[in-house]
Amino acid sequence: TQLLEQSPQFLSIQEGENLTVYCNSSSVFSSLQWYRQEPGEGPVLLVTVVTGGEVKKLKRLTFQFGDARKDSSLHITAAQPGDTGLYLCAGRRDDKIIFGKGTRLHILP
Amino acid sequence: DAGVIQSPRHEVTEMGQEVTLRCKPISGHDYLFWYRQTMMRGLELLIYFNNNVPIDDSGMPEDRFSAKMPNASFSTLKIQPSEPRDSAVYFCASSPMTLTYEQYFGPGTRLTVT
């Protein structure tokens, strides 16, 4: 059983479009992180959210932590080819970080 | 400041051989994590250390896998004997002692066992 479910698994859209990807769980997490991974590299941390309902913005990326701290979303405005990559969410539960399988995003120029 | 360093970047070996992967964490980070990534299973935590002490190795798949951290600046993950199903990308990550365990990943070692 996957503790963190990410959807969609794959997404291919045109440059300039908006998109939202999701990270869902039936478990509560004390914090949640989003990472982006490019081919041949390790994941790179984008943001950490801690408080239920928290919203953080990073340029064109908006991250939201659910009120109950069980889910999160990542919204990208006006996607660009440089946004292409694997987006991973990771939740902290007890002393562990648990990763979802990721959303593979491809932005077409 | 240098990030997490892993070596080798690529390893191709034959089934039955011993494989040793190496990691140098970011200086001052108290936690070190070993992960394995495959298309089928995603990123899986194998083991993590706090101040060089193994805390949780429940993700280590079998006795063929072992990990050590002899000091704060070096860790190894060893597979003996290796099998084709061990083929994957192995990541090392380090983290400072914060409430949220931000992970700083190395570039990974791509292991192919034939």
Backbone of each chain as ProteinMPNN parsed JSONL, in Angstrom:
{"seq_chain_A": "TQLLEQSPQFLSIQEGENLTVYCNSSSVFSSLQWYRQEPGEGPVLLVTVVTGGEVKKLKRLTFQFGDARKDSSLHITAAQPGDTGLYLCAGRRDDKIIFGKGTRLHILP", "coords_chain_A": {"N_chain_A": [[0.849, -1.198, 0.0], [0.597, 2.135, -0.959], [1.594, 4.866, 0.83], [1.543, 7.552, 0.26], [-0.189, 8.891, -2.309], [0.257, 9.971, -5.553], [-1.052, 12.074, -8.078], [-1.738, 13.337, -11.382], [-0.062, 10.355, -12.675], [1.436, 10.793, -14.949], [1.874, 13.68, -16.98], [1.394, 15.676, -19.728], [1.675, 18.703, -21.202], [1.014, 21.787, -23.008], [3.3, 24.492, -23.371], [2.756, 27.387, -21.403], [0.27, 26.723, -20.426], [-1.793, 26.102, -17.491], [-1.475, 24.012, -14.555], [-2.295, 21.435, -12.166], [-1.063, 19.284, -9.703], [-1.398, 16.458, -7.525], [-1.148, 15.242, -4.151], [-1.931, 12.743, -2.067], [-3.173, 11.262, 0.954], [-4.251, 8.924, 3.487], [-3.266, 9.268, 5.893], [-2.002, 11.348, 8.551], [0.422, 13.891, 8.339], [3.28, 15.413, 9.82], [4.713, 17.277, 8.484], [5.187, 18.333, 5.077], [6.87, 17.873, 2.033], [7.927, 19.071, -1.18], [9.628, 17.962, -4.028], [11.713, 18.337, -6.935], [12.852, 16.394, -9.595], [15.304, 15.952, -12.01], [16.316, 14.273, -15.041], [18.906, 11.925, -14.47], [19.794, 13.099, -12.163], [19.704, 13.85, -8.591], [16.763, 14.236, -6.465], [15.596, 17.583, -5.839], [14.952, 19.81, -3.274], [11.997, 21.736, -3.172], [10.051, 23.021, -1.558], [8.856, 23.223, 1.843], [6.012, 22.468, 3.727], [4.186, 23.051, 6.679], [2.043, 23.745, 8.376], [-1.423, 23.055, 8.678], [-3.481, 23.951, 5.961], [-1.709, 25.77, 5.019], [-0.227, 27.905, 2.575], [2.209, 28.241, 0.119], [4.268, 30.184, -2.019], [6.333, 29.983, -4.877], [7.695, 31.699, -7.104], [6.192, 30.893, -10.052], [5.01, 28.71, -8.993], [2.681, 27.273, -6.788], [2.077, 26.027, -3.643], [0.091, 23.994, -1.591], [-0.947, 22.94, 1.604], [-3.113, 20.56, 2.914], [-5.968, 21.207, 5.053], [-6.306, 19.257, 7.018], [-3.83, 18.163, 7.067], [-3.29, 15.936, 5.483], [-3.036, 15.909, 2.8], [-1.807, 17.445, -0.242], [-1.235, 19.996, -2.703], [0.169, 21.026, -5.818], [0.4, 23.755, -7.8], [1.023, 24.98, -11.0], [1.548, 27.878, -12.762], [1.243, 29.08, -16.052], [3.021, 27.196, -17.466], [6.398, 26.271, -18.236], [8.97, 25.018, -20.466], [11.208, 24.476, -18.869], [10.108, 23.578, -16.531], [9.758, 20.925, -16.743], [9.993, 17.643, -15.466], [10.321, 15.221, -12.751], [8.056, 15.303, -10.211], [8.029, 15.044, -6.823], [6.32, 14.256, -3.842], [6.771, 14.309, -0.315], [6.244, 13.073, 2.876], [6.545, 13.72, 6.367], [6.432, 11.415, 8.928], [6.321, 10.341, 12.14], [9.588, 9.42, 12.69], [10.324, 9.27, 10.08], [10.747, 9.936, 6.567], [8.503, 9.75, 3.991], [8.131, 8.958, 0.641], [6.125, 9.788, -2.212], [5.315, 8.24, -5.412], [5.548, 9.991, -7.444], [4.864, 12.557, -9.943], [5.236, 12.637, -13.316], [6.134, 15.195, -15.281], [5.781, 16.815, -18.363], [6.561, 19.461, -20.351], [5.569, 20.834, -23.277], [7.173, 22.633, -25.857]], "CA_chain_A": [[0.0, 0.0, 0.0], [1.366, 3.358, -1.06], [1.104, 5.787, 1.839], [1.314, 8.824, -0.414], [-0.581, 8.681, -3.689], [0.386, 11.179, -6.361], [-1.803, 12.015, -9.329], [-1.646, 12.129, -12.191], [1.292, 9.787, -12.76], [2.084, 11.436, -16.09], [1.144, 14.833, -17.493], [2.084, 16.335, -20.822], [0.868, 19.858, -21.584], [1.68, 22.805, -23.807], [3.864, 25.674, -22.703], [1.795, 28.455, -21.167], [-0.929, 26.237, -19.736], [-1.731, 25.92, -16.041], [-1.695, 22.625, -14.158], [-2.248, 21.113, -10.74], [-0.802, 17.89, -9.363], [-1.912, 16.189, -6.192], [-0.475, 14.289, -3.27], [-3.004, 12.404, -1.139], [-2.932, 10.181, 1.906], [-5.234, 8.768, 4.56], [-2.517, 9.486, 7.128], [-1.625, 12.723, 8.869], [1.862, 14.13, 8.344], [3.666, 16.608, 10.562], [5.16, 18.238, 7.475], [5.195, 17.748, 3.746], [7.841, 18.515, 1.15], [7.878, 18.82, -2.618], [10.927, 17.917, -4.68], [11.737, 18.143, -8.382], [13.999, 15.595, -10.015], [15.571, 15.959, -13.443], [16.977, 13.017, -15.429], [20.311, 11.777, -14.129], [20.138, 13.866, -10.961], [18.914, 13.566, -7.405], [15.688, 15.202, -6.207], [15.967, 18.867, -5.236], [13.846, 20.326, -2.467], [11.365, 22.982, -3.606], [9.352, 23.704, -0.475], [8.324, 22.46, 2.963], [4.839, 23.053, 4.372], [4.095, 22.485, 8.016], [0.773, 24.041, 9.028], [-2.613, 22.761, 7.901], [-4.007, 25.112, 5.255], [-0.614, 26.662, 4.605], [0.017, 28.122, 1.147], [3.505, 28.872, -0.166], [4.475, 30.465, -3.442], [7.705, 30.022, -5.356], [7.527, 32.221, -8.467], [4.937, 30.458, -10.677], [4.557, 27.492, -8.317], [1.93, 27.486, -5.556], [1.963, 24.792, -2.888], [-0.892, 24.079, -0.519], [-1.058, 21.808, 2.512], [-4.512, 20.431, 3.29], [-6.314, 21.608, 6.42], [-6.112, 18.117, 7.916], [-2.428, 17.73, 6.892], [-3.23, 14.614, 4.852], [-2.88, 16.021, 1.368], [-1.161, 18.67, -0.699], [-1.301, 20.205, -4.143], [1.151, 21.909, -6.446], [-0.186, 24.406, -8.978], [1.998, 25.725, -11.801], [0.926, 28.841, -13.662], [2.005, 29.367, -17.279], [4.13, 26.237, -17.453], [7.499, 26.484, -19.178], [9.742, 23.779, -20.68], [12.106, 24.27, -17.733], [9.376, 22.932, -15.432], [9.743, 19.488, -17.005], [10.711, 16.83, -14.482], [9.538, 14.358, -11.876], [7.706, 16.022, -8.989], [7.829, 14.096, -5.735], [5.953, 14.766, -2.536], [7.331, 13.493, 0.763], [5.658, 13.45, 4.15], [7.214, 13.252, 7.581], [5.568, 10.707, 9.867], [7.254, 9.886, 13.171], [10.965, 9.792, 12.364], [10.616, 8.869, 8.711], [10.236, 10.664, 5.421], [7.923, 8.795, 3.044], [7.979, 9.586, -0.661], [5.212, 9.283, -3.213], [6.006, 7.763, -6.616], [5.834, 11.133, -8.295], [4.172, 12.935, -11.186], [6.215, 12.963, -14.359], [5.581, 16.334, -16.014], [6.506, 17.179, -19.59], [6.013, 20.688, -20.934], [5.897, 20.888, -24.71], [7.407, 24.023, -26.301]], "C_chain_A": [[0.878, 1.24, 0.0], [0.783, 4.362, -0.078], [0.766, 7.146, 1.244], [1.022, 8.551, -1.878], [-0.47, 9.999, -4.455], [-0.377, 11.01, -7.667], [-1.711, 13.365, -10.038], [-0.215, 11.569, -12.162], [2.095, 10.482, -13.856], [1.22, 12.611, -16.549], [1.993, 15.509, -18.547], [1.197, 17.473, -21.304], [1.696, 20.851, -22.383], [2.224, 23.927, -22.92], [2.792, 26.755, -22.575], [0.523, 28.024, -20.453], [-0.688, 26.171, -18.23], [-1.983, 24.457, -15.703], [-1.653, 22.501, -12.637], [-1.978, 19.624, -10.588], [-1.073, 17.707, -7.878], [-1.11, 15.125, -5.46], [-1.447, 13.986, -2.144], [-2.642, 11.226, -0.245], [-4.107, 10.076, 2.869], [-4.573, 9.022, 5.919], [-2.191, 10.96, 7.309], [-0.099, 12.824, 8.891], [2.172, 15.412, 9.114], [4.221, 17.679, 9.635], [5.164, 17.539, 6.129], [6.131, 18.562, 2.869], [7.545, 18.164, -0.298], [9.301, 18.927, -3.166], [10.71, 17.845, -6.193], [13.013, 17.409, -8.739], [14.112, 15.633, -11.529], [16.366, 14.71, -13.781], [18.458, 13.018, -15.064], [20.739, 12.524, -12.882], [19.298, 13.416, -9.775], [17.794, 14.579, -7.251], [16.215, 16.459, -5.515], [14.752, 19.43, -4.522], [13.332, 21.65, -3.013], [10.795, 23.738, -2.408], [8.999, 22.711, 0.631], [7.109, 23.196, 3.51], [4.592, 22.303, 5.669], [2.694, 22.629, 8.62], [-0.395, 23.683, 8.12], [-3.186, 24.014, 7.268], [-2.946, 26.056, 4.715], [-0.484, 26.707, 3.081], [1.37, 28.799, 0.999], [3.65, 29.053, -1.662], [5.955, 30.564, -3.733], [7.61, 30.384, -6.823], [6.196, 31.737, -9.04], [4.372, 29.199, -10.028], [3.86, 27.857, -7.006], [1.685, 26.13, -4.902], [0.944, 25.004, -1.773], [-0.885, 22.79, 0.292], [-2.508, 21.736, 2.972], [-4.754, 20.779, 4.753], [-6.039, 20.496, 7.429], [-4.693, 17.543, 7.849], [-2.33, 16.301, 6.367], [-2.961, 14.699, 3.362], [-2.264, 17.358, 1.014], [-1.341, 18.788, -2.202], [-0.206, 21.173, -4.566], [0.521, 22.456, -7.722], [0.915, 25.189, -9.691], [1.23, 26.604, -12.781], [1.843, 29.075, -14.862], [3.256, 28.5, -17.365], [5.143, 26.536, -18.56], [8.278, 25.177, -19.349], [10.698, 23.461, -19.535], [11.429, 23.64, -16.53], [9.322, 21.418, -15.614], [10.559, 18.743, -15.953], [9.762, 15.938, -13.72], [9.305, 15.11, -10.576], [7.304, 15.006, -7.916], [7.328, 14.828, -4.498], [6.485, 13.791, -1.49], [6.768, 13.993, 2.084], [6.472, 12.909, 5.312], [6.184, 12.654, 8.521], [6.487, 10.029, 10.875], [8.664, 10.34, 12.774], [11.331, 9.428, 10.93], [10.071, 9.872, 7.711], [9.768, 9.627, 4.414], [7.642, 9.518, 1.745], [6.833, 8.956, -1.446], [6.002, 8.862, -4.446], [6.223, 8.876, -7.631], [4.871, 11.338, -9.452], [5.239, 13.336, -12.193], [5.582, 13.996, -15.289], [6.448, 16.652, -17.223], [5.814, 18.385, -20.204], [6.505, 20.795, -22.372], [6.073, 22.328, -25.162], [6.472, 24.427, -27.437]], "O_chain_A": [[1.776, 1.389, 0.829], [-0.405, 4.675, -0.15], [-0.18, 7.806, 1.673], [1.875, 8.042, -2.606], [-1.036, 11.014, -4.049], [-0.353, 9.944, -8.284], [-1.617, 14.409, -9.392], [0.713, 12.225, -11.688], [3.291, 10.726, -13.7], [-0.009, 12.543, -16.511], [3.146, 15.869, -18.31], [0.081, 17.234, -21.766], [2.923, 20.765, -22.426], [1.668, 24.248, -21.87], [2.026, 27.006, -23.505], [-0.218, 28.859, -19.934], [0.45, 26.181, -17.76], [-2.628, 23.741, -16.469], [-1.072, 23.326, -11.931], [-2.593, 18.802, -11.267], [-0.994, 18.646, -7.085], [-0.493, 14.245, -6.059], [-1.762, 14.868, -1.345], [-1.906, 10.322, -0.64], [-4.865, 11.031, 3.042], [-5.233, 8.995, 6.958], [-2.113, 11.717, 6.342], [0.58, 11.936, 9.407], [1.411, 16.378, 9.059], [4.199, 18.863, 9.972], [5.146, 16.31, 6.05], [6.175, 19.79, 2.956], [6.991, 17.107, -0.601], [10.061, 19.833, -2.826], [9.682, 17.365, -6.67], [14.1, 17.741, -8.266], [13.141, 15.38, -12.243], [17.023, 14.14, -12.909], [19.172, 13.988, -15.319], [21.929, 12.578, -12.573], [18.312, 12.696, -9.931], [17.853, 15.663, -7.832], [17.151, 16.403, -4.718], [13.664, 19.516, -5.091], [14.107, 22.567, -3.285], [11.022, 24.938, -2.255], [8.862, 21.512, 0.385], [7.161, 24.405, 3.733], [4.765, 21.087, 5.749], [2.22, 21.722, 9.303], [-0.363, 23.974, 6.924], [-3.363, 25.029, 7.943], [-3.261, 27.03, 4.031], [-0.613, 25.691, 2.398], [1.653, 29.798, 1.66], [3.228, 28.217, -2.461], [6.728, 31.138, -2.966], [7.464, 29.515, -7.684], [5.148, 32.148, -8.541], [3.351, 28.679, -10.479], [4.377, 28.645, -6.215], [1.157, 25.209, -5.524], [0.93, 26.038, -1.105], [-0.825, 21.692, -0.261], [-3.076, 22.75, 3.38], [-3.856, 20.66, 5.587], [-5.598, 20.755, 8.549], [-4.395, 16.545, 8.505], [-1.428, 15.549, 6.737], [-2.688, 13.684, 2.721], [-2.199, 18.275, 1.833], [-1.574, 17.793, -2.888], [0.268, 22.006, -3.792], [0.154, 21.694, -8.616], [1.645, 25.961, -9.069], [0.374, 26.129, -13.528], [3.053, 29.244, -14.713], [4.384, 28.993, -17.342], [4.794, 26.986, -19.652], [8.246, 24.321, -18.465], [10.966, 22.291, -19.263], [12.108, 23.208, -15.599], [8.878, 20.707, -14.713], [11.663, 19.153, -15.595], [8.562, 15.895, -13.995], [10.26, 15.51, -9.911], [6.369, 14.224, -8.09], [7.844, 15.888, -4.144], [6.629, 12.597, -1.755], [6.809, 15.189, 2.375], [7.012, 11.804, 5.26], [5.192, 13.296, 8.868], [7.339, 9.226, 10.495], [8.891, 11.529, 12.547], [12.51, 9.294, 10.602], [9.081, 10.56, 7.962], [10.524, 8.736, 4.027], [6.994, 10.565, 1.736], [6.595, 7.751, -1.36], [7.208, 9.093, -4.525], [6.998, 8.717, -8.574], [4.165, 10.422, -9.875], [6.033, 14.247, -11.957], [4.615, 13.704, -15.993], [7.672, 16.746, -17.128], [4.629, 18.335, -20.535], [7.707, 20.839, -22.634], [5.217, 23.168, -24.885], [6.54, 25.558, -27.92]]}, "seq_chain_B": "DAGVIQSPRHEVTEMGQEVTLRCKPISGHDYLFWYRQTMMRGLELLIYFNNNVPIDDSGMPEDRFSAKMPNASFSTLKIQPSEPRDSAVYFCASSPMTLTYEQYFGPGTRLTVT", "coords_chain_B": {"N_chain_B": [[29.778, 25.656, -0.701], [30.25, 22.168, -0.895], [27.941, 19.808, -2.213], [26.158, 16.755, -1.451], [28.187, 13.994, -2.013], [28.589, 11.299, -4.176], [29.909, 8.11, -5.047], [30.682, 5.208, -7.053], [29.469, 6.979, -10.042], [28.296, 5.425, -11.932], [27.841, 1.924, -12.1], [28.601, -1.182, -13.286], [28.146, -4.546, -12.993], [28.689, -8.075, -12.548], [26.342, -10.645, -11.761], [26.482, -11.908, -8.478], [28.805, -10.686, -7.707], [30.489, -8.491, -5.391], [29.344, -5.289, -4.441], [30.125, -1.956, -3.714], [28.933, 1.059, -2.616], [29.493, 4.553, -2.228], [29.367, 7.411, -0.048], [29.54, 10.85, 0.725], [28.407, 12.984, 3.053], [26.845, 16.273, 3.427], [28.786, 18.583, 5.163], [28.305, 18.913, 8.631], [25.709, 18.092, 8.679], [23.391, 16.054, 10.415], [21.995, 13.775, 9.839], [21.888, 10.902, 7.746], [20.801, 9.336, 4.819], [19.987, 6.434, 2.943], [18.667, 5.637, -0.194], [16.75, 3.805, -2.611], [15.899, 3.861, -6.025], [13.5, 2.938, -8.369], [11.634, 2.46, -11.401], [9.329, 1.002, -10.993], [8.857, 0.904, -8.199], [9.4, 3.376, -7.209], [10.893, 5.828, -5.024], [12.593, 4.454, -2.444], [13.178, 4.217, 1.006], [16.05, 2.9, 2.419], [17.81, 2.747, 4.672], [18.62, 4.733, 7.564], [20.831, 7.01, 9.248], [21.657, 8.588, 12.342], [23.795, 10.907, 13.594], [25.91, 9.121, 12.963], [24.972, 6.688, 13.839], [23.106, 3.798, 13.11], [19.649, 4.058, 12.689], [17.183, 3.153, 11.684], [16.735, 0.357, 9.857], [14.838, -0.973, 8.506], [14.027, -0.912, 5.892], [15.927, -2.159, 4.393], [16.402, -4.566, 2.002], [17.322, -7.285, 2.132], [19.52, -9.661, 3.775], [21.712, -9.471, 2.226], [22.308, -6.882, 1.857], [24.112, -4.241, 3.35], [24.996, -1.501, 5.474], [27.205, 1.087, 6.484], [28.494, 3.613, 8.674], [31.227, 4.917, 9.39], [32.275, 7.341, 10.242], [31.478, 10.884, 10.564], [31.647, 11.871, 8.018], [31.459, 9.997, 6.025], [29.964, 7.241, 4.383], [28.991, 3.892, 3.571], [27.303, 1.676, 1.337], [26.751, -1.639, 0.945], [26.448, -4.417, -1.211], [26.241, -7.804, -1.237], [25.998, -11.122, -2.071], [25.586, -9.538, -5.297], [22.549, -9.218, -7.246], [20.593, -9.457, -10.294], [18.105, -8.171, -9.827], [18.744, -6.151, -8.129], [19.42, -4.009, -9.584], [19.229, -0.583, -10.048], [18.806, 2.932, -9.245], [20.762, 4.287, -6.786], [20.506, 6.436, -4.111], [22.078, 8.732, -1.941], [21.354, 10.784, 0.802], [21.556, 13.72, 2.814], [20.742, 15.4, 5.902], [20.05, 18.257, 7.898], [19.664, 18.698, 11.472], [16.629, 19.282, 11.834], [13.133, 20.028, 12.372], [11.796, 19.156, 10.176], [13.296, 17.558, 8.46], [14.58, 18.174, 5.93], [15.73, 16.991, 2.862], [18.843, 16.566, 1.307], [19.99, 15.601, -1.623], [22.393, 13.412, -3.158], [23.961, 12.886, -6.42], [23.426, 10.309, -7.155], [23.968, 6.76, -7.741], [24.039, 4.77, -10.478], [23.264, 1.52, -10.709], [23.909, -1.44, -12.394], [23.264, -4.774, -12.659], [24.299, -7.624, -14.175]], "CA_chain_B": [[29.888, 24.391, 0.032], [29.945, 21.046, -1.76], [26.755, 19.047, -1.843], [26.398, 15.348, -1.156], [29.023, 13.393, -3.051], [28.453, 9.853, -4.273], [30.741, 7.433, -6.037], [30.826, 5.765, -8.388], [28.197, 7.436, -10.62], [27.755, 4.276, -12.639], [28.509, 0.669, -11.768], [28.071, -2.359, -13.975], [28.806, -5.697, -12.412], [28.04, -9.358, -12.823], [25.638, -11.285, -10.652], [27.344, -12.613, -7.556], [29.917, -9.846, -7.287], [30.251, -7.519, -4.32], [29.256, -3.893, -4.877], [30.204, -0.978, -2.619], [28.591, 2.427, -2.985], [30.067, 5.456, -1.235], [28.672, 8.688, 0.109], [30.062, 11.866, 1.633], [27.304, 13.917, 3.274], [27.171, 17.677, 3.622], [29.397, 18.803, 6.466], [27.424, 19.492, 9.64], [24.403, 17.424, 8.69], [23.38, 14.989, 11.417], [21.293, 12.592, 9.345], [22.256, 10.383, 6.428], [19.796, 8.397, 4.329], [20.212, 5.693, 1.695], [17.449, 5.328, -0.913], [16.832, 3.112, -3.903], [14.82, 4.327, -6.902], [13.176, 2.193, -9.571], [10.39, 2.918, -12.013], [8.194, 0.272, -10.439], [8.625, 1.11, -6.77], [9.679, 4.75, -6.814], [12.028, 6.089, -4.131], [12.391, 3.682, -1.214], [14.182, 4.4, 2.04], [16.682, 1.642, 2.827], [18.339, 2.864, 6.021], [19.134, 6.061, 7.858], [21.726, 7.17, 10.395], [21.675, 9.844, 13.072], [25.105, 10.994, 14.253], [26.675, 7.922, 12.598], [24.359, 5.48, 14.4], [21.937, 3.356, 12.326], [18.422, 4.212, 13.46], [16.106, 2.321, 11.127], [17.175, -0.363, 8.651], [13.717, -1.843, 8.119], [13.88, -0.893, 4.44], [16.976, -2.955, 3.742], [15.617, -5.674, 1.476], [17.767, -8.628, 2.527], [20.82, -9.69, 4.451], [22.77, -9.182, 1.259], [22.551, -5.442, 1.931], [24.595, -3.734, 4.628], [25.433, -0.114, 5.409], [28.018, 1.532, 7.616], [28.879, 5.026, 8.714], [32.317, 4.906, 10.364], [32.466, 8.69, 10.777], [30.449, 11.838, 10.133], [31.839, 12.338, 6.65], [31.569, 8.895, 5.08], [29.085, 6.091, 4.565], [28.989, 2.925, 2.477], [26.22, 0.702, 1.186], [27.369, -2.783, 0.305], [25.573, -5.511, -1.636], [27.064, -8.987, -1.432], [26.31, -10.985, -3.495], [24.609, -8.752, -6.047], [21.638, -9.937, -8.125], [20.027, -8.55, -11.309], [16.984, -7.376, -9.303], [19.279, -5.016, -7.379], [19.654, -2.913, -10.533], [18.429, 0.581, -9.661], [19.631, 4.087, -8.901], [20.884, 4.394, -5.331], [20.772, 7.809, -3.692], [22.405, 9.088, -0.58], [20.883, 12.125, 1.128], [21.833, 14.119, 4.187], [19.761, 16.34, 6.414], [20.392, 18.857, 9.186], [18.727, 18.335, 12.53], [15.487, 20.19, 11.902], [11.885, 19.296, 12.588], [11.17, 18.746, 8.92], [14.135, 16.586, 7.748], [14.829, 18.479, 4.523], [16.705, 16.046, 2.318], [19.745, 17.055, 0.269], [20.367, 14.368, -2.305], [23.521, 13.316, -4.067], [23.576, 12.653, -7.819], [23.023, 8.918, -7.331], [24.782, 5.744, -8.407], [23.22, 3.866, -11.29], [23.814, 0.173, -10.616], [23.383, -2.458, -13.303], [23.793, -6.105, -12.359], [23.962, -8.478, -15.325]], "C_chain_B": [[29.475, 23.251, -0.894], [28.684, 20.365, -1.266], [27.142, 17.637, -1.464], [27.143, 14.732, -2.335], [28.842, 11.882, -3.02], [29.416, 9.306, -5.318], [30.541, 5.931, -5.941], [29.483, 6.298, -8.907], [27.502, 6.313, -11.362], [28.555, 3.048, -12.235], [27.808, -0.447, -12.53], [28.849, -3.552, -13.456], [28.03, -6.964, -12.754], [27.389, -9.913, -11.559], [26.635, -12.054, -9.786], [28.511, -11.789, -7.037], [29.498, -8.927, -6.142], [30.274, -6.11, -4.899], [29.32, -2.997, -3.653], [29.948, 0.411, -3.171], [29.024, 3.356, -1.854], [29.361, 6.795, -1.21], [29.419, 9.575, 1.094], [28.952, 12.882, 1.848], [27.787, 15.36, 3.369], [27.685, 17.871, 5.046], [28.416, 19.473, 7.427], [26.035, 18.888, 9.675], [24.457, 16.207, 9.614], [22.767, 13.689, 10.92], [21.815, 12.207, 7.965], [21.291, 9.273, 6.053], [20.305, 7.703, 3.07], [18.855, 5.317, 1.107], [17.775, 4.511, -2.161], [15.644, 3.564, -4.744], [14.702, 3.436, -8.125], [11.87, 2.735, -10.136], [9.184, 2.275, -11.332], [7.853, 0.711, -9.015], [8.892, 2.538, -6.305], [10.901, 4.829, -5.916], [11.754, 5.399, -2.791], [13.527, 3.967, -0.236], [14.73, 3.037, 2.46], [17.087, 1.684, 4.298], [18.673, 4.318, 6.284], [19.909, 6.062, 9.168], [21.488, 8.535, 11.031], [22.979, 9.891, 13.86], [25.879, 9.675, 14.149], [26.07, 6.627, 13.111], [23.168, 5.066, 13.539], [20.682, 3.378, 13.184], [17.327, 3.256, 12.977], [16.608, 1.673, 9.848], [16.071, -1.276, 8.14], [13.486, -1.87, 6.61], [14.938, -1.674, 3.69], [16.349, -4.266, 3.302], [16.035, -7.044, 1.988], [19.096, -8.521, 3.255], [21.974, -9.411, 3.502], [23.168, -7.707, 1.29], [23.069, -5.079, 3.316], [25.082, -2.308, 4.436], [26.203, 0.226, 6.671], [28.241, 3.025, 7.523], [29.977, 5.152, 9.775], [32.625, 6.281, 10.955], [31.461, 9.635, 10.135], [30.557, 12.227, 8.672], [31.873, 11.205, 5.626], [30.6, 7.78, 5.425], [29.201, 5.182, 3.348], [27.727, 2.086, 2.515], [26.809, -0.448, 0.369], [26.311, -3.824, -0.047], [26.47, -6.704, -1.953], [26.252, -10.237, -1.117], [25.227, -10.196, -4.228], [23.787, -9.666, -6.964], [21.05, -8.954, -9.144], [18.898, -7.674, -10.771], [17.455, -6.214, -8.422], [19.544, -3.823, -8.293], [18.689, -1.775, -10.245], [19.374, 1.771, -9.567], [19.597, 4.232, -7.38], [21.3, 5.822, -4.981], [21.17, 7.842, -2.22], [21.885, 10.512, -0.37], [21.302, 12.453, 2.549], [20.864, 15.218, 4.602], [20.275, 16.951, 7.711], [19.362, 18.454, 10.231], [17.667, 19.421, 12.641], [14.233, 19.349, 12.089], [11.356, 18.66, 11.312], [12.039, 17.853, 8.039], [14.304, 16.928, 6.266], [15.968, 17.611, 4.008], [17.527, 16.73, 1.221], [20.363, 15.82, -0.379], [21.673, 14.515, -3.082], [23.029, 13.0, -5.468], [23.17, 11.21, -8.107], [24.09, 8.058, -7.981], [23.842, 4.828, -9.172], [23.902, 2.507, -11.315], [23.108, -0.749, -11.595], [24.072, -3.773, -12.981], [23.341, -7.051, -13.476], [24.053, -9.957, -14.967]], "O_chain_B": [[28.468, 23.351, -1.595], [28.393, 20.345, -0.07], [28.308, 17.352, -1.188], [26.777, 14.926, -3.494], [28.932, 11.26, -1.961], [29.699, 9.947, -6.33], [30.257, 5.419, -4.858], [28.456, 6.084, -8.263], [26.274, 6.254, -11.417], [29.77, 3.108, -12.052], [26.594, -0.629, -12.431], [30.08, -3.556, -13.481], [26.878, -6.919, -13.187], [27.845, -9.668, -10.442], [27.51, -12.754, -10.293], [29.136, -12.151, -6.041], [28.318, -8.631, -5.955], [31.113, -5.781, -5.737], [28.64, -3.254, -2.659], [30.647, 0.88, -4.069], [28.938, 3.004, -0.677], [28.826, 7.253, -2.219], [29.869, 9.124, 2.148], [28.584, 13.584, 0.906], [28.988, 15.627, 3.39], [27.091, 17.382, 6.007], [27.778, 20.47, 7.086], [25.267, 19.145, 10.602], [25.419, 15.439, 9.605], [22.987, 12.627, 11.503], [22.136, 13.06, 7.137], [20.997, 8.387, 6.855], [20.972, 8.317, 2.237], [18.001, 4.757, 1.794], [18.892, 4.523, -2.68], [14.52, 3.645, -4.249], [15.682, 3.205, -8.833], [11.098, 3.388, -9.432], [8.155, 2.918, -11.122], [6.68, 0.871, -8.677], [8.642, 2.876, -5.148], [11.822, 4.019, -6.02], [10.792, 5.732, -2.098], [14.699, 3.958, -0.615], [13.971, 2.134, 2.812], [16.758, 0.785, 5.072], [18.975, 5.066, 5.354], [19.68, 5.245, 10.06], [21.162, 9.507, 10.35], [23.241, 9.023, 14.693], [26.43, 9.187, 15.135], [26.612, 5.556, 12.84], [22.301, 5.894, 13.26], [20.647, 2.795, 14.267], [16.635, 2.633, 13.782], [16.877, 2.362, 8.863], [16.338, -2.241, 7.424], [12.813, -2.77, 6.107], [14.847, -1.832, 2.473], [15.818, -5.006, 4.13], [15.177, -7.886, 2.253], [19.706, -7.455, 3.34], [23.092, -9.144, 3.942], [24.236, -7.334, 0.805], [22.543, -5.541, 4.329], [25.532, -1.946, 3.349], [25.91, -0.263, 7.762], [28.186, 3.62, 6.447], [29.687, 5.461, 10.931], [33.178, 6.373, 12.051], [30.687, 9.235, 9.266], [29.644, 12.854, 8.135], [32.27, 11.421, 4.481], [30.429, 7.417, 6.589], [29.474, 5.64, 2.239], [27.161, 1.822, 3.576], [27.297, -0.255, -0.745], [25.391, -4.075, 0.731], [27.341, -6.63, -2.82], [25.844, -10.403, 0.033], [24.07, -10.197, -3.808], [24.246, -10.723, -7.395], [21.012, -7.751, -8.887], [18.747, -6.537, -11.218], [16.644, -5.382, -8.015], [19.862, -2.736, -7.81], [17.475, -1.976, -10.203], [20.58, 1.643, -9.779], [18.527, 4.29, -6.773], [22.298, 6.342, -5.481], [20.665, 7.086, -1.39], [21.972, 11.346, -1.271], [21.394, 11.562, 3.394], [20.248, 15.876, 3.763], [20.869, 16.255, 8.533], [18.303, 17.926, 9.893], [17.789, 20.353, 13.436], [14.265, 18.124, 11.98], [10.555, 17.727, 11.367], [11.588, 17.422, 6.977], [14.18, 16.04, 5.422], [17.025, 17.508, 4.63], [16.982, 17.382, 0.331], [21.148, 15.098, 0.236], [22.006, 15.587, -3.587], [21.826, 12.861, -5.691], [22.634, 10.916, -9.175], [24.984, 8.548, -8.67], [22.963, 4.193, -8.591], [24.988, 2.36, -11.875], [21.881, -0.831, -11.626], [25.298, -3.877, -13.024], [22.145, -7.247, -13.689], [23.803, -10.814, -15.814]]}, "name": "protein", "num_of_chains": 2, "seq": "TQLLEQSPQFLSIQEGENLTVYCNSSSVFSSLQWYRQEPGEGPVLLVTVVTGGEVKKLKRLTFQFGDARKDSSLHITAAQPGDTGLYLCAGRRDDKIIFGKGTRLHILPDAGVIQSPRHEVTEMGQEVTLRCKPISGHDYLFWYRQTMMRGLELLIYFNNNVPIDDSGMPEDRFSAKMPNASFSTLKIQPSEPRDSAVYFCASSPMTLTYEQYFGPGTRLTVT"}
